[in-house]
Amino acid sequence: MKTVRILFVCLGNICRSPLAEGILRHVAGDIPVDVDSAGTGGWHIGNPPDRRSIAVALKHGIDIASERCRKVHPGDFDAFDLIFAMDRSNLADLRAMAPLSAGHKLHLFLAYTKGTATDVPDPYYEGPEGFETVYSMLFEGCSSLAGTLRERS
């Protein structure tokens, strides 16, 4: 099977999308997948993920500390097969940036993976419990996505 290229996108690429990237890598196993993450904003380019995302990932046996934040760039719309927005605002931003030919690649993450048009909330202004909640949502969605990808292979 051909490698599926997946991009996770949130606002700053420090909380949700790097966490989703790490989780999908972890649960994908032998599925041929290439995973990355980016933000719609460029405030944190080159920085590691938020320390709380790193901590919750490590708590669950996933190391995302080496990931580095980046901003979505025009080439991403050609390079990736699936582009997942963490919330509706991110999805609207992506739609505004994307060429019409890439529209079919853009999806609200939980709508695609779980069939529910629910946003993955931004935990930035929350404590550890907010990051744990987001981890659980992302783990469930990524596990579902990995199952779908495994069925296609």
N, C-alpha and C positions, 0 to 999 in steps of 0.2 A: 504494500500500500504506500501511496505517496505521503510524504510528511505534510501534516497540516500545520500551517503557521497561524498562531493565535496571538493577538495583542489585547491586553487588558488596559483599560483607560479609566482614570479618575481625574480629579481636579489637579492636584499637585504632584502625583506619582510618589507620595511618601507613605500613604497608609493602606488604602484598599487595593490598588492595582499591583503593587509589588507583593503584597500578601497573596493575592490570587495567583500571581505568577509562580511563586514558590509552592503554593498548595498544588496547583495543577502539575507542576514538575514532579512533585512528590507522589501524587496518586496515579500519574500516567503510566508508570512502570515501563513496559516494553512498547507502548503505543508510540508510533513515529510522530512526534509532535515537537514543534519549535515554538517556544513561548517567550514573550517579552511583555513589558509594560511601559506605559508612558502617561503623561499628564496633558491636559488641555492647556494648562498654564506652565510657565517656565521659571517659576520662582526658585525651584530647588534643584536645577540642573546640576548634575555631577555629585550631588549629596547622596548619602545612603538613605534607606527608608527611615521613617520615624522610629525612634528607639522602642516605642511601645509596640509597633508592628513587629520589629525584630524580636522583642521579648515574647510576644504571644506565639509567634512562629516557633521559636526555640522551645517553648513549653510543650509544643506538640511535635517536636523532633524535626523541625524544618529550619534550615539556616538560610536567611535571606540577607544577611549582613553585607555580602559582597555586591549586591545589586546596587545600581546607581540610577538616580532619577534622570529622566529625560522628558522632553516635550514631544508631542506628536508632530511629525513632519509630513509634508506632502507625499513622499515616497512610501510611507506606511500603507497608504490606501491601495497601492499596487502590490506591495511586498507580502501583505497578510491575507489569509483566506477568511478569517473571522476576526472581527474587531468588536470587543465587548465593552460597553459603557457600564460603569457601576451605578449610575443614576440617570434619570431623565434629562437633567440639566447637561450632564456630560454627553449624552446622546444627541441632544440638540446642537451642542457645540461641534460635535463630530460631523453631523449632517451639514452644518454650515461650512465646514472646511473641505468636505469630501467632494470629489468629482461625482457627477451623476452616475457614472459607470461603476462606482464602488458602493452605491447605496445598499445593495443586497448583502454586503458584508457586515453592515452595522447592526448591532443588536443590543438591547437592554439585557444584561447578563442573566438575571433571574427569570426574565420572561422566556429566554431561549432555553435555559437549563432546567427550570422548574415549572414553566408554564404559568408563572404568576408575574404580573406587571408591578413588581415590588422593587423599590430602590434598595441598594445596599447603602445604609446610612454612613455618612462621613463621621468617623469616630474621633476626629482631631481634637474636638473640644470636650471629649469624654475622658473618663478614667479608664483603668484596666478592664472594667466590666464591659465598656463599650467596644473595646478591641476584641474581647472574647466573643461577644455577640456577633461582631462582623466576621471573625474567624469562622464561627460555626456556620453562618450563612454562606460564606465562600467555600468552605469545605464541602458542604452539602451540594452546592452548585457545581463545583469542580468534580466531585465524585460522579454526579449525574452526567456531566459533559464527558468525562473519561469513559463511562459506560457506553454512551452514544458513539464515541469515536472507536471504541473497541468493537462494537457491533458492525461498524462500517469496514473494519479491516479484515 
